[in-house]
Amino acid sequence: MQDLSERGEAARNAVINYSDNLVKVAFSYLKNMSDAEEVAQDVFLAYLQSAPVFASGEHEKAWLIRTTINKCKNRLKSGWFRRRAAMPDNLGELTRDEHTVLQEVMSLDEKYRVPIHLHYYEGYSLEEIADMLHSKPATVGTWLARGRKMLRSVIGGGQA
């Protein structure tokens, strides 16, 4: 059991180290930056409340990402979220090509979009993604291959 100051310091370090990653993961699910940031805040609140103890930094990061995914899924299931009107995010900082690719990735079905984000944007291996999504590595590989094929057909070019 950690005392309050240790728990606060651990949470502060987690925010510094992982907040950008969690917002990106949440954005890949929710497709809205404000919602993604709110989910990341909820994850860090859960981190403070539960005070988990981790074997390593990678274990901590995996716990945070898994919690983010679960909170995103809960939000997507909520009646309020399904009934509200979508607001476009300001994507003005991206180049035109990056914006096009991001739009196409975000238009993919969730089962392709999330593994593509975790693999290409977060750098996770198939095995790590499979563990986070409670799937088999071969299934994740199939999702990645199908997602790349869909992107290639829309965007064109050699490799997606």
C-alpha positions in Angstrom: 0.0 0.0 0.0 1.4 3.4 -1.0 1.0 6.5 1.1 -0.7 9.5 -0.4 2.5 11.3 -1.4 3.9 8.2 -3.2 0.6 7.7 -5.0 0.5 11.3 -6.1 4.1 11.2 -7.3 3.4 7.9 -9.2 0.3 9.5 -10.8 2.3 12.7 -11.7 5.0 10.6 -13.4 2.3 8.5 -15.3 0.7 11.7 -16.6 4.0 13.1 -17.8 5.0 9.8 -19.4 1.8 8.5 -20.9 -0.8 11.2 -21.3 -0.1 11.8 -25.0 -0.3 8.1 -25.7 -3.6 7.7 -23.9 -5.2 10.6 -25.7 -4.1 9.2 -29.0 -5.5 5.7 -28.2 -8.8 7.3 -27.0 -9.0 9.4 -30.1 -8.7 6.3 -32.3 -11.8 5.0 -30.6 -13.9 8.2 -30.1 -12.8 10.3 -33.1 -13.1 13.4 -31.0 -10.2 15.2 -29.2 -12.3 16.6 -26.4 -13.7 13.2 -25.5 -10.3 11.6 -25.8 -8.8 14.1 -23.4 -11.7 13.5 -21.0 -11.2 9.7 -21.1 -7.5 10.2 -20.4 -8.4 12.2 -17.3 -10.8 9.5 -16.2 -8.0 6.9 -16.6 -5.6 8.9 -14.4 -8.4 9.4 -11.8 -8.9 5.6 -11.8 -5.1 5.3 -11.4 -5.1 7.5 -8.3 -8.1 5.8 -6.8 -7.0 2.2 -7.3 -3.3 2.8 -6.7 -2.1 -0.2 -8.7 1.4 -1.6 -8.2 3.3 -2.5 -11.3 6.3 -4.8 -12.0 7.7 -2.4 -14.7 7.0 0.7 -16.7 5.8 -1.4 -19.6 3.3 -3.1 -17.3 2.1 0.3 -16.1 1.7 1.6 -19.7 -0.2 -1.6 -20.7 -2.6 -1.2 -17.7 -3.2 2.5 -18.6 -3.9 1.6 -22.3 -6.2 -1.3 -21.4 -8.1 1.0 -19.0 -8.3 3.7 -21.7 -9.7 1.2 -24.1 -12.3 0.0 -21.6 -13.4 3.5 -20.7 -13.7 4.3 -24.4 -15.9 1.3 -25.0 -18.1 2.3 -22.1 -18.4 5.8 -23.4 -19.3 4.5 -26.9 -22.1 2.3 -25.4 -23.6 5.2 -23.4 -26.9 6.5 -24.7 -25.8 10.1 -24.4 -22.7 9.5 -26.6 -24.7 7.8 -29.3 -27.4 10.5 -29.6 -25.2 13.6 -29.6 -24.1 15.4 -32.8 -20.5 15.0 -33.7 -18.3 18.1 -33.8 -15.2 18.2 -36.1 -11.9 18.5 -34.4 -9.3 21.1 -35.5 -6.8 19.1 -37.5 -5.1 22.2 -38.9 -1.6 21.3 -37.6 -1.4 18.3 -39.9 0.0 18.4 -43.4 -2.5 17.7 -46.2 -1.2 14.1 -46.7 -1.2 13.4 -42.9 -4.7 14.7 -42.7 -5.9 12.5 -45.5 -4.3 9.4 -44.0 -5.7 10.2 -40.6 -9.2 10.7 -42.0 -9.0 7.4 -43.8 -7.6 5.5 -40.7 -10.4 7.1 -38.6 -13.0 6.0 -41.2 -12.0 2.3 -40.7 -14.1 0.0 -38.6 -12.9 -0.1 -35.0 -11.4 -3.6 -35.3 -9.0 -2.3 -37.9 -8.6 1.3 -36.7 -7.4 0.5 -33.2 -4.8 -2.2 -34.1 -3.4 0.1 -36.8 -3.1 3.0 -34.3 -1.5 0.8 -31.6 1.0 -0.8 -34.1 2.0 2.2 -36.3 1.5 5.2 -34.0 2.3 3.6 -30.6 4.8 1.0 -31.8 3.3 -2.1 -30.2 4.0 -5.6 -31.5 1.3 -8.0 -32.6 1.6 -10.0 -29.3 1.3 -6.8 -27.2 -1.7 -5.6 -29.1 -3.3 -9.1 -28.9 -2.9 -9.0 -25.1 -4.4 -5.5 -24.9 -7.4 -6.4 -27.1 -7.8 -9.9 -25.6 -7.3 -11.5 -29.0 -4.8 -13.8 -30.7 -1.7 -12.4 -32.4 -2.8 -14.1 -35.7 -6.2 -12.3 -35.5 -4.4 -8.9 -34.9 -2.2 -9.6 -37.9 -5.2 -10.3 -40.0 -6.9 -7.0 -38.8 -3.7 -5.1 -39.6 -3.4 -6.7 -43.1 -7.1 -6.0 -43.9 -6.9 -2.5 -42.6 -3.7 -1.8 -44.7 -5.5 -3.2 -47.7 -8.5 -1.0 -47.2 -6.2 2.1 -46.8 -4.2 1.2 -49.9 -7.4 0.9 -51.9 -8.6 4.3 -50.8 -5.4 6.3 -50.6 -3.4 4.4 -53.2 0.3 4.1 -53.4 2.7 1.3 -52.5 2.7 0.7 -48.8 0.1 1.8 -46.3 
